[in-house]
Amino acid sequence: MKRSLALAAIVALAAMTFAQQTNYIRGMAPNWDQPYDYPDGYDASGPGPDPNPNAPTPWDAWCTPTAASMMLGYLEDYRGYNGLADMSADANQAIANGYGGPLWANIQNWRIWHDFNADGSALRGARNVNDLGWYMDTNNLGMNWGNGVHAGTFYKDVAPGLNAYFVAMGGVAATMNATTFGVNPIFGGFGLNQLLAMIQNRIDHDRTVIAHFSMWNIVGPAGPGQGAVTNNKESDFGYSDYLWGQTANGGLHGEDWNGQSGEEGLGHSVTVVGYTVLNGAVTHLVVHDNTPLTVRNVRVPVGGNFQQLVGFTDAVPEPSGLAALAAGLAVLCRKRRRA
């Protein structure tokens, strides 16, 4: 009898162990911090901290462009979509405090920084290809999407901004298309479980996404801590658990947390690199937050205040665009053979 009970306990424990599972994208996505987190002393050309960190100055409230740069960097570095970002593998991204990667000394253009996260302030608006924040009108300092003065990025401007960026980049980038899915009717009116299922599907197909929250106030880490990296995989790092704190009025460095109203959607954005499921349901998301105040892989629960998730943005190649690119390459190859 005791043996049967012990066997039953082992079976039950094994079932619980296999029922909960954390899955990641394959490989490793960049892990950039927002531009103000890189001090001038580290690189004389770097943006450095803003003199007034509580106002919408050029590099404050830069979470959405930073999250986008990680998504595009992964598509380029791991998925092979060359031309989406800085054309430079971010091999040193795990350096302490978030420093690493090409910084401003990029072989293609010394002003391309962290997968087009930021651009030299003297060149903003004076080049054909500017930084991601320019195209998204972050802090009302870029392309005109009909906004008033604001700190951060309107969610309604993320996909249009990315698509404008893709057109400006040309080549493979011009075959990409970005879309935002969310709870607001203008983003499809999806429910929380629908959004989580869509995010899960994308991670399973090695596609990071930019998750948008109406507010973001996490406390931790609560455990278990980050692992050692041996094979350049997010799964090597593992995750550290964070919990939801009390709702606040605003975020660090001027982020506006004003919820979801009409076409608005200012808040906080992160890059999703994994998720945890229990009995078939998503219970946590694993994300790259974009601040040195948190660890590399932050795991947050979907319960409690998780209704703060209002949507996500991803980018995929359009079949028609890929076909046109392939046709163009075929023509070029034929011309070279004739020559």
C-alpha positions in Angstrom: 0.0 0.0 0.0 2.8 2.4 1.0 4.6 1.5 -2.2 1.5 2.3 -4.2 1.0 5.6 -2.5 4.7 6.5 -3.1 4.4 5.6 -6.8 1.3 7.6 -7.1 3.0 10.6 -5.5 5.9 10.3 -7.9 3.5 10.1 -10.9 1.6 13.1 -9.7 4.8 15.1 -9.2 6.0 14.2 -12.6 2.7 15.2 -14.1 2.9 18.6 -12.4 6.5 19.0 -13.6 5.7 18.3 -17.2 2.5 20.3 -17.1 4.4 23.5 -16.4 6.9 24.4 -19.1 8.7 27.6 -20.1 9.4 27.9 -23.8 11.7 30.4 -25.5 12.6 31.6 -28.9 15.6 29.8 -30.3 18.9 31.6 -30.1 19.3 34.9 -28.3 17.7 38.3 -28.9 19.5 41.6 -28.2 19.0 43.0 -24.8 19.3 46.8 -25.1 18.6 49.4 -22.5 17.0 52.7 -23.3 19.5 55.3 -24.6 19.7 57.4 -21.4 21.1 54.4 -19.6 24.4 54.6 -21.5 26.4 57.4 -20.0 28.5 59.8 -22.0 31.6 58.6 -20.2 31.3 55.2 -21.8 31.3 56.5 -25.3 31.9 60.2 -26.1 29.3 60.1 -28.8 26.7 58.2 -26.8 23.4 59.9 -25.9 24.0 59.6 -22.2 21.5 60.4 -19.4 19.2 63.3 -20.0 19.8 66.4 -17.9 16.1 66.4 -17.0 15.0 62.8 -16.6 11.4 63.7 -15.8 10.5 65.6 -19.0 10.0 64.4 -22.6 13.5 65.2 -23.7 15.0 63.4 -26.7 16.0 60.1 -25.0 13.5 59.8 -22.2 10.5 57.4 -22.4 12.3 55.4 -25.1 10.9 52.0 -24.2 9.0 51.3 -27.5 11.9 52.1 -29.9 14.2 50.0 -27.7 11.8 47.1 -27.6 11.4 47.3 -31.4 15.2 47.4 -31.9 15.5 44.1 -30.0 12.7 42.5 -32.2 14.4 43.7 -35.4 17.9 42.7 -34.1 16.7 39.2 -33.5 15.1 38.9 -36.9 18.3 40.0 -38.5 20.9 38.3 -36.3 19.2 35.0 -35.8 16.5 34.7 -38.5 18.7 36.0 -41.3 16.6 39.0 -42.5 19.7 41.1 -43.2 19.1 44.8 -43.6 16.4 45.2 -40.9 18.8 46.6 -38.4 22.5 47.5 -38.1 24.0 44.6 -40.0 26.2 43.8 -37.1 25.8 40.8 -34.7 25.4 41.9 -31.2 27.9 39.5 -29.7 28.8 41.5 -26.6 25.2 42.3 -25.5 25.6 40.4 -22.2 28.2 42.8 -20.8 27.3 44.0 -17.3 24.9 46.8 -16.9 23.6 46.5 -20.4 26.7 47.8 -22.2 27.8 46.1 -25.3 27.2 45.6 -29.0 28.3 48.1 -31.6 27.4 51.2 -29.8 28.1 54.2 -32.0 31.2 52.6 -33.7 29.3 50.6 -36.3 31.2 49.5 -39.4 28.2 50.5 -41.6 27.6 53.9 -40.1 29.1 55.3 -37.0 25.7 56.8 -36.1 23.8 53.6 -36.2 23.4 52.5 -32.6 21.9 49.5 -31.1 19.9 48.2 -34.1 18.7 51.7 -35.0 17.3 52.2 -31.4 18.8 55.8 -31.5 20.5 58.1 -33.9 23.0 60.9 -33.5 20.9 63.8 -32.3 22.6 66.2 -34.7 21.4 64.0 -37.6 17.8 63.4 -36.5 15.6 64.5 -39.4 18.6 65.1 -41.7 19.0 61.6 -43.0 16.9 59.3 -45.2 17.1 56.6 -42.5 16.7 57.8 -38.9 16.2 55.9 -35.7 13.1 53.9 -34.8 12.0 56.6 -32.3 11.9 59.1 -35.2 9.5 57.0 -37.2 7.3 56.3 -34.2 7.2 60.0 -33.2 8.5 59.1 -29.7 8.2 62.2 -27.5 6.6 64.1 -30.4 10.1 64.6 -31.9 9.8 62.6 -35.1 7.4 62.0 -38.0 4.1 63.7 -37.7 1.4 61.2 -36.9 -1.0 63.9 -35.7 0.0 63.9 -32.1 0.2 66.7 -29.5 3.0 67.0 -26.9 3.5 63.7 -25.2 6.2 61.6 -23.4 6.6 58.1 -24.9 5.1 56.5 -28.0 1.5 56.1 -28.9 0.7 52.5 -29.7 -1.3 53.6 -32.7 2.1 54.9 -34.2 4.2 51.8 -33.6 3.1 49.7 -36.7 2.8 52.7 -39.0 6.2 54.0 -37.8 7.8 50.6 -38.3 6.3 50.3 -41.8 7.7 53.8 -42.7 11.1 52.7 -41.4 10.9 49.5 -43.6 10.2 51.5 -46.7 13.0 53.9 -45.9 15.5 51.1 -45.4 14.5 49.3 -48.6 15.8 45.9 -49.7 14.7 43.1 -47.4 13.2 45.5 -45.0 10.7 46.7 -47.6 9.2 43.2 -47.7 8.3 43.4 -44.0 4.9 44.5 -42.6 4.2 45.4 -38.9 0.8 45.1 -37.3 -0.5 45.9 -33.8 -3.1 43.6 -32.2 -4.8 44.8 -29.0 -7.9 45.2 -26.8 -8.8 48.5 -28.4 -11.2 48.1 -31.3 -8.8 50.0 -33.6 -6.3 47.1 -32.9 -8.9 44.4 -33.5 -10.6 44.3 -30.1 -9.0 41.1 -28.9 -9.5 39.6 -25.4 -6.6 38.8 -23.1 -6.6 35.1 -23.7 -6.6 35.7 -27.5 -3.6 38.0 -27.2 -1.7 35.5 -25.1 -2.5 32.6 -27.6 -1.2 34.8 -30.4 1.9 35.7 -28.6 2.5 32.0 -27.7 2.2 31.1 -31.4 4.7 33.7 -32.4 7.3 32.6 -29.8 6.8 29.0 -30.9 7.7 30.2 -34.5 10.8 32.1 -33.3 9.3 35.6 -33.6 9.8 38.1 -30.8 7.0 40.6 -30.3 6.7 44.1 -28.7 4.2 43.8 -25.8 2.4 47.0 -24.9 1.2 47.7 -21.4 -0.9 50.6 -20.2 1.3 50.7 -17.1 4.3 48.7 -15.8 5.2 48.6 -12.2 7.0 45.3 -11.2 8.9 44.4 -8.0 11.6 41.7 -7.7 13.4 39.7 -8.5 11.7 37.0 -6.5 13.7 34.1 -7.9 14.9 31.8 -9.3 17.7 33.8 -10.9 19.6 33.8 -14.2 21.5 30.9 -15.4 24.9 30.7 -17.1 25.1 31.2 -20.8 26.8 28.4 -22.7 25.2 28.2 -26.1 23.9 31.7 -26.8 20.3 30.8 -26.1 17.7 32.6 -24.1 16.9 29.3 -22.4 20.5 29.3 -21.0 19.7 32.5 -19.1 16.4 31.2 -17.7 14.3 33.8 -16.0 13.9 35.7 -12.7 10.3 36.1 -11.4 8.9 39.6 -10.8 5.6 40.4 -9.3 3.1 43.3 -10.0 3.4 46.3 -7.7 0.8 48.9 -7.0 -0.6 50.9 -9.8 1.3 54.2 -10.2 0.6 57.4 -12.2 3.7 57.2 -14.3 6.9 55.4 -15.1 10.6 56.2 -14.9 12.1 58.9 -17.0 8.9 60.5 -18.0 6.8 57.6 -19.3 3.1 58.5 -19.4 0.8 55.7 -18.0 -2.6 56.9 -19.1 -4.3 53.7 -20.0 -6.2 53.0 -23.2 -8.5 55.7 -24.5 -9.5 56.3 -28.1 -6.4 56.1 -30.2 -4.1 56.6 -27.2 -2.0 54.0 -25.7 1.0 55.5 -24.0 2.6 53.2 -21.4 5.5 50.8 -21.4 6.7 48.3 -24.0 8.9 45.3 -23.6 10.2 42.5 -25.9 8.7 39.0 -25.4 11.2 36.2 -25.7 9.3 33.3 -23.9 6.3 32.2 -22.0 5.3 29.7 -19.4 2.3 27.3 -19.8 0.5 25.3 -17.2 -2.1 22.7 -18.3 -2.2 24.4 -21.7 -2.8 27.9 -20.4 -0.2 30.7 -20.5 0.6 31.7 -16.9 3.7 34.0 -17.5 5.5 36.0 -20.1 9.3 36.2 -20.2 10.4 39.6 -21.5 13.4 41.8 -22.0 12.7 44.9 -20.1 14.7 47.9 -21.3 16.3 49.2 -18.1 19.4 48.2 -16.0 17.1 48.0 -13.0 15.9 44.6 -14.0 17.6 41.4 -15.0 17.9 40.2 -18.6 14.9 37.8 -18.7 12.0 39.1 -16.6 9.1 36.7 -16.0 5.8 38.3 -15.1 2.5 36.5 -14.2 -0.6 36.9 -16.2 -2.8 37.1 -13.1 -3.3 40.1 -10.8 -2.8 43.3 -12.6 -1.9 41.6 -15.9 -5.0 43.3 -17.5 -2.5 46.1 -18.0 -1.5 44.2 -21.2 -3.2 46.1 -24.0 -1.6 44.6 -27.1 1.4 43.7 -29.1 3.2 44.5 -32.3 5.0 42.1 -34.6 6.6 42.2 -38.0 6.5 39.6 -40.7 7.6 39.3 -44.3 4.8 39.9 -46.8 4.6 36.9 -49.3 4.1 39.3 -52.2 7.2 41.3 -51.1 9.3 38.3 -50.8 8.2 37.0 -54.2 9.1 40.4 -55.8 12.5 40.3 -54.0 13.2 36.8 -55.2 12.2 37.7 -58.7 14.5 40.7 -58.7 17.4 38.6 -57.4 16.7 36.0 -60.1 16.9 38.7 -62.8 20.1 40.0 -61.4 21.6 36.5 -61.4 20.7 36.0 -65.0 22.2 39.3 -66.0 25.4 38.4 -64.3 25.6 35.0 -66.0 25.1 36.7 -69.4 27.8 39.2 -68.6 
